Amino acid sequence: MTTAKKPTAFNRALTPSAELAAVIGATPQPRTEVVKLMWVYIKANNLQNPKNKRNILADAKLKAVFGKDEVTMFEMTGLVGKHLS
């Protein structure tokens, strides 16, 4: 018999802001899935800095989320968190 996992802050579905929804869609997602979807978008649009793959170059949609032209992958998770409620 398996028991359902209790929702935690980590895996609870959160609603993206309008800016973030433009990148990952408006469906509520857990943080882990939001980060995965961000990476899908980044790789699909070739937005990693070719000189330093840990940096993400923002296009118009990502700039609305990040507020600047380039962020590190570590900064990205913090900035994306501000767009989830």
Buried (B, 14 or more C-beta within 10 A) or exposed (E): EEEEEEEEEEEEEBEBBEBBBBBBEEEBBBBEBBBEBBBEBBEEEEBBEEEEEEBBBBBEBBBBBBEEEBBEBEBBBEBBEEBBE
